[in-house]
Amino acid sequence: MHMREIKAHDRELLWKFRYRLTTMKNTITRFLRCVDFNESDESDEALRMLPLWENEKTVTTEDALELLSEDFVNASVRQFAVKQLDKESNQEIENY
């Protein structure tokens, strides 16, 4: 699902409640799908928020692996995903 596949209303809600989403598991990929990384202000804001998800420990292994999929091409997002996976045991990652 790419940004353009998210309905405008859903995108607005995700952006409006973006800080609340950082406290909830399985929301980072949904949020990042609504970000237009070609729009510098929006992209910068989203990238500044990545540590919030990390601090809340709400990024799951599944989320991190999804952030490495072809849907997420931003280098900073991919680096964030690798950093999250580095915290997991090999056994945990092998489960996927």
N, CA, C and O atoms as a Tinker XYZ file with bonds, in Angstrom:
   384  protein
     1  N      0.853000   -1.171000    0.000000    73     2
     2  CA     0.000000    0.000000    0.000000    64     1     3
     3  C      0.896000    1.230000    0.000000    63     2     4     5
     4  O      1.702000    1.419000    0.910000    81     3
     5  N      0.754000    2.042000   -0.999000    73     3     6
     6  CA     1.547000    3.258000   -1.104000    64     5     7
     7  C      0.730000    4.443000   -0.614000    63     6     8     9
     8  O     -0.478000    4.332000   -0.407000    81     7
     9  N      1.395000    5.573000   -0.431000    73     7    10
    10  CA     0.744000    6.758000    0.106000    64     9    11
    11  C     -0.528000    7.097000   -0.663000    63    10    12    13
    12  O     -1.546000    7.434000   -0.058000    81    11
    13  N     -0.477000    7.009000   -1.987000    73    11    14
    14  CA    -1.631000    7.405000   -2.781000    64    13    15
    15  C     -2.809000    6.445000   -2.625000    63    14    16    17
    16  O     -3.930000    6.772000   -3.015000    81    15
    17  N     -2.561000    5.249000   -2.051000    73    15    18
    18  CA    -3.628000    4.300000   -1.827000    64    17    19
    19  C     -4.351000    4.541000   -0.505000    63    18    20    21
    20  O     -5.414000    3.971000   -0.261000    81    19
    21  N     -3.782000    5.376000    0.335000    73    19    22
    22  CA    -4.431000    5.738000    1.589000    64    21    23
    23  C     -5.413000    6.859000    1.291000    63    22    24    25
    24  O     -5.057000    7.862000    0.672000    81    23
    25  N     -6.626000    6.686000    1.725000    73    23    26
    26  CA    -7.645000    7.710000    1.478000    64    25    27
    27  C     -7.248000    9.006000    2.175000    63    26    28    29
    28  O     -6.639000    8.989000    3.244000    81    27
    29  N     -7.594000   10.104000    1.569000    73    27    30
    30  CA    -7.209000   11.426000    2.077000    64    29    31
    31  C     -7.643000   11.613000    3.527000    63    30    32    33
    32  O     -6.880000   12.133000    4.341000    81    31
    33  N     -8.847000   11.198000    3.849000    73    31    34
    34  CA    -9.352000   11.355000    5.213000    64    33    35
    35  C     -8.508000   10.537000    6.195000    63    34    36    37
    36  O     -8.168000   11.019000    7.276000    81    35
    37  N     -8.172000    9.306000    5.820000    73    35    38
    38  CA    -7.348000    8.455000    6.681000    64    37    39
    39  C     -5.952000    9.053000    6.852000    63    38    40    41
    40  O     -5.383000    9.023000    7.944000    81    39
    41  N     -5.417000    9.588000    5.778000    73    39    42
    42  CA    -4.099000   10.213000    5.821000    64    41    43
    43  C     -4.113000   11.408000    6.780000    63    42    44    45
    44  O     -3.188000   11.586000    7.572000    81    43
    45  N     -5.155000   12.214000    6.703000    73    43    46
    46  CA    -5.282000   13.375000    7.594000    64    45    47
    47  C     -5.345000   12.942000    9.057000    63    46    48    49
    48  O     -4.720000   13.560000    9.919000    81    47
    49  N     -6.103000   11.873000    9.335000    73    47    50
    50  CA    -6.212000   11.386000   10.707000    64    49    51
    51  C     -4.880000   10.839000   11.217000    63    50    52    53
    52  O     -4.482000   11.107000   12.351000    81    51
    53  N     -4.200000   10.076000   10.374000    73    51    54
    54  CA    -2.895000    9.546000   10.771000    64    53    55
    55  C     -1.921000   10.671000   11.079000    63    54    56    57
    56  O     -1.163000   10.607000   12.047000    81    55
    57  N     -1.953000   11.703000   10.241000    73    55    58
    58  CA    -1.035000   12.826000   10.467000    64    57    59
    59  C     -1.450000   13.611000   11.710000    63    58    60    61
    60  O     -0.593000   14.005000   12.502000    81    59
    61  N     -2.722000   13.840000   11.888000    73    59    62
    62  CA    -3.213000   14.610000   13.031000    64    61    63
    63  C     -2.849000   13.945000   14.360000    63    62    64    65
    64  O     -2.477000   14.620000   15.320000    81    63
    65  N     -2.960000   12.627000   14.402000    73    63    66
    66  CA    -2.716000   11.901000   15.651000    64    65    67
    67  C     -1.347000   11.208000   15.671000    63    66    68    69
    68  O     -1.155000   10.220000   16.379000    81    67
    69  N     -0.411000   11.733000   14.894000    73    67    70
    70  CA     0.890000   11.089000   14.740000    64    69    71
    71  C      1.631000   10.908000   16.061000    63    70    72    73
    72  O      2.305000    9.894000   16.244000    81    71
    73  N      1.528000   11.849000   16.973000    73    71    74
    74  CA     2.239000   11.699000   18.242000    64    73    75
    75  C      1.589000   10.635000   19.118000    63    74    76    77
    76  O      2.277000    9.918000   19.845000    81    75
    77  N      0.301000   10.534000   19.050000    73    75    78
    78  CA    -0.405000    9.480000   19.795000    64    77    79
    79  C     -0.023000    8.105000   19.251000    63    78    80    81
    80  O      0.101000    7.140000   20.006000    81    79
    81  N      0.160000    8.027000   17.946000    73    79    82
    82  CA     0.509000    6.748000   17.324000    64    81    83
    83  C      1.836000    6.201000   17.838000    63    82    84    85
    84  O      2.040000    4.987000   17.849000    81    83
    85  N      2.742000    7.084000   18.265000    73    83    86
    86  CA     4.054000    6.622000   18.731000    64    85    87
    87  C      3.946000    5.765000   19.985000    63    86    88    89
    88  O      4.886000    5.046000   20.323000    81    87
    89  N      2.823000    5.831000   20.674000    73    87    90
    90  CA     2.641000    5.059000   21.905000    64    89    91
    91  C      1.925000    3.737000   21.648000    63    90    92    93
    92  O      1.648000    2.987000   22.584000    81    91
    93  N      1.627000    3.452000   20.387000    73    91    94
    94  CA     0.849000    2.266000   20.042000    64    93    95
    95  C      1.657000    1.331000   19.143000    63    94    96    97
    96  O      2.334000    1.774000   18.216000    81    95
    97  N      1.574000    0.048000   19.429000    73    95    98
    98  CA     2.276000   -0.934000   18.597000    64    97    99
    99  C      1.609000   -1.034000   17.229000    63    98   100   101
   100  O      0.421000   -0.754000   17.071000    81    99
   101  N      2.397000   -1.437000   16.263000    73    99   102
   102  CA     1.931000   -1.686000   14.898000    64   101   103
   103  C      1.327000   -0.463000   14.215000    63   102   104   105
   104  O      0.396000   -0.586000   13.419000    81   103
   105  N      1.861000    0.720000   14.528000    73   103   106
   106  CA     1.350000    1.923000   13.863000    64   105   107
   107  C      2.400000    2.625000   13.016000    63   106   108   109
   108  O      2.055000    3.438000   12.158000    81   107
   109  N      3.665000    2.329000   13.239000    73   107   110
   110  CA     4.717000    3.068000   12.543000    64   109   111
   111  C      4.626000    2.893000   11.030000    63   110   112   113
   112  O      4.811000    3.854000   10.284000    81   111
   113  N      4.345000    1.687000   10.576000    73   111   114
   114  CA     4.291000    1.481000    9.121000    64   113   115
   115  C      3.087000    2.196000    8.517000    63   114   116   117
   116  O      3.174000    2.745000    7.419000    81   115
   117  N      1.979000    2.189000    9.226000    73   115   118
   118  CA     0.796000    2.916000    8.728000    64   117   119
   119  C      1.084000    4.404000    8.627000    63   118   120   121
   120  O      0.758000    5.055000    7.634000    81   119
   121  N      1.709000    4.931000    9.686000    73   119   122
   122  CA     2.033000    6.347000    9.666000    64   121   123
   123  C      2.990000    6.684000    8.527000    63   122   124   125
   124  O      2.749000    7.620000    7.765000    81   123
   125  N      4.066000    5.926000    8.414000    73   123   126
   126  CA     5.071000    6.244000    7.390000    64   125   127
   127  C      4.525000    6.078000    5.976000    63   126   128   129
   128  O      5.041000    6.694000    5.043000    81   127
   129  N      3.500000    5.265000    5.803000    73   127   130
   130  CA     2.863000    5.135000    4.484000    64   129   131
   131  C      2.107000    6.414000    4.099000    63   130   132   133
   132  O      1.874000    6.666000    2.917000    81   131
   133  N      1.731000    7.208000    5.083000    73   131   134
   134  CA     0.990000    8.435000    4.773000    64   133   135
   135  C      1.912000    9.624000    4.536000    63   134   136   137
   136  O      1.455000   10.702000    4.157000    81   135
   137  N      3.201000    9.432000    4.757000    73   135   138
   138  CA     4.160000   10.533000    4.614000    64   137   139
   139  C      4.573000   10.694000    3.159000    63   138   140   141
   140  O      4.903000    9.722000    2.480000    81   139
   141  N      4.549000   11.928000    2.697000    73   139   142
   142  CA     5.063000   12.244000    1.365000    64   141   143
   143  C      6.530000   12.631000    1.534000    63   142   144   145
   144  O      6.844000   13.760000    1.910000    81   143
   145  N      7.419000   11.688000    1.255000    73   143   146
   146  CA     8.845000   11.924000    1.465000    64   145   147
   147  C      9.430000   12.864000    0.416000    63   146   148   149
   148  O     10.595000   13.250000    0.517000    81   147
   149  N      8.643000   13.236000   -0.584000    73   147   150
   150  CA     9.086000   14.238000   -1.561000    64   149   151
   151  C      8.813000   15.656000   -1.062000    63   150   152   153
   152  O      9.302000   16.625000   -1.642000    81   151
   153  N      8.038000   15.776000    0.003000    73   151   154
   154  CA     7.705000   17.066000    0.615000    64   153   155
   155  C      8.634000   17.230000    1.824000    63   154   156   157
   156  O      8.484000   16.527000    2.822000    81   155
   157  N      9.580000   18.148000    1.733000    73   155   158
   158  CA    10.655000   18.203000    2.726000    64   157   159
   159  C     10.174000   18.454000    4.154000    63   158   160   161
   160  O     10.671000   17.805000    5.074000    81   159
   161  N      9.232000   19.364000    4.378000    73   159   162
   162  CA     8.766000   19.631000    5.745000    64   161   163
   163  C      8.119000   18.391000    6.349000    63   162   164   165
   164  O      8.367000   18.041000    7.503000    81   163
   165  N      7.294000   17.741000    5.557000    73   163   166
   166  CA     6.599000   16.547000    6.027000    64   165   167
   167  C      7.592000   15.416000    6.291000    63   166   168   169
   168  O      7.515000   14.733000    7.312000    81   167
   169  N      8.501000   15.235000    5.378000    73   167   170
   170  CA     9.518000   14.198000    5.513000    64   169   171
   171  C     10.386000   14.451000    6.746000    63   170   172   173
   172  O     10.636000   13.538000    7.533000    81   171
   173  N     10.837000   15.678000    6.906000    73   171   174
   174  CA    11.673000   16.030000    8.058000    64   173   175
   175  C     10.950000   15.760000    9.374000    63   174   176   177
   176  O     11.541000   15.229000   10.313000    81   175
   177  N      9.678000   16.124000    9.440000    73   175   178
   178  CA     8.887000   15.901000   10.654000    64   177   179
   179  C      8.783000   14.403000   10.945000    63   178   180   181
   180  O      8.968000   13.976000   12.085000    81   179
   181  N      8.495000   13.625000    9.940000    73   179   182
   182  CA     8.360000   12.178000   10.134000    64   181   183
   183  C      9.669000   11.564000   10.612000    63   182   184   185
   184  O      9.667000   10.725000   11.513000    81   183
   185  N     10.772000   11.970000   10.025000    73   183   186
   186  CA    12.072000   11.420000   10.417000    64   185   187
   187  C     12.457000   11.846000   11.829000    63   186   188   189
   188  O     13.079000   11.078000   12.562000    81   187
   189  N     12.090000   13.064000   12.213000    73   187   190
   190  CA    12.352000   13.521000   13.591000    64   189   191
   191  C     11.546000   12.700000   14.600000    63   190   192   193
   192  O     11.930000   12.592000   15.764000    81   191
   193  N     10.455000   12.135000   14.163000    73   191   194
   194  CA     9.589000   11.374000   15.059000    64   193   195
   195  C     10.059000    9.938000   15.288000    63   194   196   197
   196  O      9.616000    9.301000   16.244000    81   195
   197  N     10.932000    9.419000   14.453000    73   195   198
   198  CA    11.349000    8.018000   14.584000    64   197   199
   199  C     11.851000    7.675000   15.989000    63   198   200   201
   200  O     11.499000    6.616000   16.509000    81   199
   201  N     12.656000    8.527000   16.618000    73   199   202
   202  CA    13.100000    8.186000   17.985000    64   201   203
   203  C     11.949000    8.067000   18.996000    63   202   204   205
   204  O     12.087000    7.380000   20.009000    81   203
   205  N     10.833000    8.721000   18.730000    73   203   206
   206  CA     9.692000    8.600000   19.643000    64   205   207
   207  C      9.177000    7.164000   19.674000    63   206   208   209
   208  O      8.848000    6.637000   20.737000    81   207
   209  N      9.109000    6.533000   18.494000    73   207   210
   210  CA     8.688000    5.128000   18.446000    64   209   211
   211  C      9.709000    4.259000   19.180000    63   210   212   213
   212  O      9.342000    3.331000   19.900000    81   211
   213  N     10.969000    4.564000   18.995000    73   211   214
   214  CA    12.022000    3.798000   19.644000    64   213   215
   215  C     11.937000    3.948000   21.159000    63   214   216   217
   216  O     12.061000    2.961000   21.885000    81   215
   217  N     11.729000    5.158000   21.640000    73   215   218
   218  CA    11.630000    5.412000   23.080000    64   217   219
   219  C     10.439000    4.701000   23.706000    63   218   220   221
   220  O     10.513000    4.252000   24.850000    81   219
   221  N      9.360000    4.600000   22.975000    73   219   222
   222  CA     8.149000    3.956000   23.484000    64   221   223
   223  C      8.202000    2.433000   23.353000    63   222   224   225
   224  O      7.351000    1.723000   23.888000    81   223
   225  N      9.216000    1.943000   22.631000    73   223   226
   226  CA     9.378000    0.501000   22.407000    64   225   227
   227  C      8.128000   -0.106000   21.755000    63   226   228   229
   228  O      7.679000   -1.191000   22.126000    81   227
   229  N      7.591000    0.608000   20.794000    73   227   230
   230  CA     6.377000    0.140000   20.119000    64   229   231
   231  C      6.638000   -0.404000   18.719000    63   230   232   233
   232  O      5.696000   -0.750000   18.006000    81   231
   233  N      7.900000   -0.482000   18.318000    73   231   234
   234  CA     8.233000   -1.033000   17.004000    64   233   235
   235  C      8.480000   -2.530000   17.162000    63   234   236   237
   236  O      9.410000   -2.948000   17.851000    81   235
   237  N      7.642000   -3.323000   16.519000    73   235   238
   238  CA     7.793000   -4.768000   16.605000    64   237   239
   239  C      8.795000   -5.259000   15.553000    63   238   240   241
   240  O      9.163000   -4.527000   14.635000    81   239
   241  N      9.215000   -6.486000   15.708000    73   239   242
   242  CA    10.101000   -7.099000   14.711000    64   241   243
   243  C      9.427000   -7.091000   13.350000    63   242   244   245
   244  O     10.060000   -6.810000   12.333000    81   243
   245  N      8.153000   -7.399000   13.341000    73   243   246
   246  CA     7.391000   -7.394000   12.088000    64   245   247
   247  C      7.391000   -6.006000   11.452000    63   246   248   249
   248  O      7.555000   -5.876000   10.239000    81   247
   249  N      7.208000   -4.973000   12.270000    73   247   250
   250  CA     7.259000   -3.593000   11.762000    64   249   251
   251  C      8.615000   -3.309000   11.128000    63   250   252   253
   252  O      8.694000   -2.796000   10.012000    81   251
   253  N      9.682000   -3.646000   11.850000    73   251   254
   254  CA    11.034000   -3.358000   11.366000    64   253   255
   255  C     11.303000   -4.076000   10.048000    63   254   256   257
   256  O     11.882000   -3.495000    9.131000    81   255
   257  N     10.888000   -5.327000    9.950000    73   255   258
   258  CA    11.079000   -6.063000    8.695000    64   257   259
   259  C     10.279000   -5.427000    7.562000    63   258   260   261
   260  O     10.759000   -5.340000    6.432000    81   259
   261  N      9.063000   -4.983000    7.864000    73   259   262
   262  CA     8.251000   -4.328000    6.839000    64   261   263
   263  C      8.891000   -3.019000    6.367000    63   262   264   265
   264  O      8.788000   -2.661000    5.194000    81   263
   265  N      9.546000   -2.316000    7.278000    73   263   266
   266  CA    10.214000   -1.065000    6.903000    64   265   267
   267  C     11.388000   -1.310000    5.956000    63   266   268   269
   268  O     11.890000   -0.374000    5.333000    81   267
   269  N     11.820000   -2.544000    5.846000    73   267   270
   270  CA    12.885000   -2.892000    4.905000    64   269   271
   271  C     12.334000   -3.381000    3.563000    63   270   272   273
   272  O     13.101000   -3.750000    2.673000    81   271
   273  N     11.020000   -3.384000    3.419000    73   271   274
   274  CA    10.411000   -3.821000    2.162000    64   273   275
   275  C     10.557000   -2.727000    1.105000    63   274   276   277
   276  O     10.966000   -1.604000    1.402000    81   275
   277  N     10.222000   -3.074000   -0.107000    73   275   278
   278  CA    10.345000   -2.120000   -1.215000    64   277   279
   279  C      9.398000   -0.930000   -1.081000    63   278   280   281
   280  O      9.551000    0.062000   -1.793000    81   279
   281  N      8.433000   -1.015000   -0.187000    73   279   282
   282  CA     7.502000    0.106000    0.023000    64   281   283
   283  C      8.158000    1.284000    0.737000    63   282   284   285
   284  O      7.656000    2.406000    0.675000    81   283
   285  N      9.268000    1.033000    1.408000    73   283   286
   286  CA     9.929000    2.073000    2.184000    64   285   287
   287  C     11.352000    2.251000    1.654000    63   286   288   289
   288  O     12.249000    1.475000    1.985000    81   287
   289  N     11.544000    3.266000    0.839000    73   287   290
   290  CA    12.838000    3.447000    0.182000    64   289   291
   291  C     13.700000    4.532000    0.835000    63   290   292   293
   292  O     14.873000    4.676000    0.492000    81   291
   293  N     13.137000    5.282000    1.755000    73   291   294
   294  CA    13.899000    6.328000    2.420000    64   293   295
   295  C     15.027000    5.700000    3.235000    63   294   296   297
   296  O     14.788000    4.814000    4.054000    81   295
   297  N     16.242000    6.157000    3.009000    73   295   298
   298  CA    17.422000    5.573000    3.667000    64   297   299
   299  C     17.358000    5.697000    5.184000    63   298   300   301
   300  O     17.763000    4.774000    5.890000    81   299
   301  N     16.864000    6.804000    5.692000    73   299   302
   302  CA    16.788000    6.991000    7.153000    64   301   303
   303  C     15.787000    6.026000    7.776000    63   302   304   305
   304  O     16.020000    5.504000    8.866000    81   303
   305  N     14.693000    5.793000    7.098000    73   303   306
   306  CA    13.695000    4.833000    7.594000    64   305   307
   307  C     14.298000    3.435000    7.614000    63   306   308   309
   308  O     14.110000    2.688000    8.573000    81   307
   309  N     15.015000    3.085000    6.567000    73   307   310
   310  CA    15.633000    1.763000    6.484000    64   309   311
   311  C     16.726000    1.595000    7.553000    63   310   312   313
   312  O     16.854000    0.523000    8.143000    81   311
   313  N     17.501000    2.640000    7.797000    73   311   314
   314  CA    18.517000    2.585000    8.855000    64   313   315
   315  C     17.858000    2.397000   10.218000    63   314   316   317
   316  O     18.352000    1.648000   11.061000    81   315
   317  N     16.746000    3.082000   10.420000    73   315   318
   318  CA    15.991000    2.942000   11.662000    64   317   319
   319  C     15.544000    1.489000   11.836000    63   318   320   321
   320  O     15.642000    0.930000   12.929000    81   319
   321  N     15.056000    0.885000   10.761000    73   319   322
   322  CA    14.599000   -0.503000   10.820000    64   321   323
   323  C     15.740000   -1.444000   11.191000    63   322   324   325
   324  O     15.568000   -2.336000   12.022000    81   323
   325  N     16.889000   -1.249000   10.586000    73   323   326
   326  CA    18.052000   -2.086000   10.892000    64   325   327
   327  C     18.451000   -1.919000   12.361000    63   326   328   329
   328  O     18.784000   -2.894000   13.035000    81   327
   329  N     18.415000   -0.696000   12.842000    73   327   330
   330  CA    18.744000   -0.430000   14.247000    64   329   331
   331  C     17.786000   -1.180000   15.178000    63   330   332   333
   332  O     18.201000   -1.715000   16.206000    81   331
   333  N     16.514000   -1.213000   14.811000    73   331   334
   334  CA    15.532000   -1.923000   15.634000    64   333   335
   335  C     15.788000   -3.425000   15.602000    63   334   336   337
   336  O     15.668000   -4.102000   16.623000    81   335
   337  N     16.137000   -3.940000   14.437000    73   335   338
   338  CA    16.400000   -5.377000   14.311000    64   337   339
   339  C     17.666000   -5.781000   15.047000    63   338   340   341
   340  O     17.769000   -6.908000   15.530000    81   339
   341  N     18.627000   -4.877000   15.138000    73   339   342
   342  CA    19.855000   -5.161000   15.875000    64   341   343
   343  C     19.579000   -5.443000   17.354000    63   342   344   345
   344  O     20.375000   -6.102000   18.023000    81   343
   345  N     18.474000   -4.955000   17.848000    73   343   346
   346  CA    18.104000   -5.160000   19.251000    64   345   347
   347  C     17.483000   -6.533000   19.488000    63   346   348   349
   348  O     17.390000   -6.991000   20.626000    81   347
   349  N     17.064000   -7.177000   18.423000    73   347   350
   350  CA    16.375000   -8.468000   18.535000    64   349   351
   351  C     17.373000   -9.619000   18.477000    63   350   352   353
   352  O     18.465000   -9.495000   17.922000    81   351
   353  N     16.976000  -10.717000   19.052000    73   351   354
   354  CA    17.805000  -11.917000   18.970000    64   353   355
   355  C     17.660000  -12.519000   17.568000    63   354   356   357
   356  O     16.657000  -12.306000   16.886000    81   355
   357  N     18.672000  -13.267000   17.158000    73   355   358
   358  CA    18.591000  -13.947000   15.859000    64   357   359
   359  C     17.409000  -14.895000   15.818000    63   358   360   361
   360  O     16.754000  -15.041000   14.786000    81   359
   361  N     17.138000  -15.535000   16.937000    73   359   362
   362  CA    16.022000  -16.478000   16.994000    64   361   363
   363  C     14.702000  -15.755000   16.734000    63   362   364   365
   364  O     13.842000  -16.263000   16.015000    81   363
   365  N     14.550000  -14.582000   17.315000    73   363   366
   366  CA    13.315000  -13.802000   17.108000    64   365   367
   367  C     13.144000  -13.474000   15.628000    63   366   368   369
   368  O     12.046000  -13.604000   15.088000    81   367
   369  N     14.205000  -13.056000   14.981000    73   367   370
   370  CA    14.144000  -12.689000   13.565000    64   369   371
   371  C     13.902000  -13.925000   12.700000    63   370   372   373
   372  O     13.177000  -13.856000   11.708000    81   371
   373  N     14.499000  -15.039000   13.069000    73   371   374
   374  CA    14.316000  -16.277000   12.308000    64   373   375
   375  C     12.872000  -16.758000   12.327000    63   374   376   377
   376  O     12.457000  -17.509000   11.444000    81   375
   377  N     12.113000  -16.337000   13.312000    73   375   378
   378  CA    10.702000  -16.720000   13.375000    64   377   379
   379  C      9.904000  -16.153000   12.208000    63   378   380   381
   380  O      8.791000  -16.600000   11.933000    81   379
   381  N     10.474000  -15.173000   11.528000    73   379   382
   382  CA     9.795000  -14.559000   10.387000    64   381   383
   383  C     10.357000  -15.120000    9.112000    63   382   384
   384  O      9.923000  -14.737000    8.025000    81   383
